[in-house]
């Protein structure tokens, strides 16, 4: 699908889509709980559908009561082994977190996914699950899907480097169901706020654990998850694209359903944009307004994105509108997402006339006028949305190939964007 974006100013109010990260954690915990859980206002997207498919394959029953809620009958901590390979599509979050859930089952479950997923390594997580007593292996011997996990977690100690926080989150969700106690030693951890989110969920479930910072976790076994009811908050990661749109076009946007006390790491993007010259306010609870200075008036600078890697595509576009170069660094994991987002954003911004410089762990974007042109989303939802935002400040029409990928996390993105354009 090709979407054509023409220059416009963003001005208006909209609602953020529900958080993907919260939705997936809610689904997996509900699948492990005893009884029926209700998840209100979950994200409706390809990634959420992938997670529901995985939960059903592992024995949970999920009823979509209407467009606003899911009723999940859990397995009481005894998930099934899947009868057929679980295809997670493009959802890395589903793959990694569901691997831990599947490892607690007696039998083996096989996971696969699309071409991008089959290139993303789960080797460290497979090794950690094996350390803790599970049967875990990659069919090709390369750490990537297709892979199989299961056999139960007996406990013990594992040491795991986590260039993606999802490895640690997977273990933290699974280890309470081990038959023995688990110790997780973490010499390397990127994307810490996503671990905070997982711990937030464990706290709500009254799961016992002890920690020494982010370096060591001790999780007693033989615990259980309980049925719950929750309202899924809005997604700061998706809202980032709308905030950057206002920032570079000199407009304003108010995004509703963003909780002030949410552990989502991409809340920090608001502080970054504010330091670059945007005005951020909270006109009412769960509502954030951002007013942008417009093209050429942002200040630029340097930001550490290790905790907020998903913000790189959008902030790279913001860099084009700065008065001096914008450096986005300490985010090597951005090269291991749905695409190599550093290389892809450099390539596509170059197509639109913008000079960039790639680094091993980030990108520098130099100020310049965005030209019109035809670009590719590379099957990456965040790249697609970033290029759409760039089109609002371009000198002509920007055509985006593969625009349907936005539906992975923000199905109504283009409708929302057009509703805000003036």
Secondary structure as GFF3:
##gff-version 3
##sequence-region A 1 422
A	DSSP	beta_strand	2	5	.	.	.	ID=ss1
A	DSSP	beta_strand	11	15	.	.	.	ID=ss2
A	DSSP	alpha_helix	20	32	.	.	.	ID=ss3
A	DSSP	beta_strand	36	40	.	.	.	ID=ss4
A	DSSP	alpha_helix	46	57	.	.	.	ID=ss5
A	DSSP	beta_strand	61	66	.	.	.	ID=ss6
A	DSSP	beta_strand	69	73	.	.	.	ID=ss7
A	DSSP	beta_strand	86	87	.	.	.	ID=ss8
A	DSSP	alpha_helix	92	103	.	.	.	ID=ss9
A	DSSP	beta_strand	108	112	.	.	.	ID=ss10
A	DSSP	three_ten_helix	117	119	.	.	.	ID=ss11
A	DSSP	alpha_helix	123	131	.	.	.	ID=ss12
A	DSSP	beta_strand	135	138	.	.	.	ID=ss13
A	DSSP	beta_strand	147	150	.	.	.	ID=ss14
A	DSSP	beta_strand	156	162	.	.	.	ID=ss15
A	DSSP	alpha_helix	165	175	.	.	.	ID=ss16
A	DSSP	beta_strand	182	189	.	.	.	ID=ss17
A	DSSP	alpha_helix	192	204	.	.	.	ID=ss18
A	DSSP	beta_strand	210	212	.	.	.	ID=ss19
A	DSSP	beta_strand	216	219	.	.	.	ID=ss20
A	DSSP	beta_strand	229	231	.	.	.	ID=ss21
A	DSSP	alpha_helix	236	249	.	.	.	ID=ss22
A	DSSP	beta_strand	252	256	.	.	.	ID=ss23
A	DSSP	three_ten_helix	265	267	.	.	.	ID=ss24
A	DSSP	alpha_helix	268	275	.	.	.	ID=ss25
A	DSSP	beta_strand	279	284	.	.	.	ID=ss26
A	DSSP	beta_strand	287	291	.	.	.	ID=ss27
A	DSSP	beta_strand	301	304	.	.	.	ID=ss28
A	DSSP	three_ten_helix	309	311	.	.	.	ID=ss29
A	DSSP	alpha_helix	312	319	.	.	.	ID=ss30
A	DSSP	beta_strand	326	329	.	.	.	ID=ss31
A	DSSP	three_ten_helix	332	336	.	.	.	ID=ss32
A	DSSP	alpha_helix	341	351	.	.	.	ID=ss33
A	DSSP	beta_strand	356	359	.	.	.	ID=ss34
A	DSSP	beta_strand	362	365	.	.	.	ID=ss35
A	DSSP	beta_strand	373	376	.	.	.	ID=ss36
A	DSSP	alpha_helix	381	392	.	.	.	ID=ss37
A	DSSP	beta_strand	398	401	.	.	.	ID=ss38
A	DSSP	three_ten_helix	403	408	.	.	.	ID=ss39
A	DSSP	alpha_helix	413	420	.	.	.	ID=ss40
###
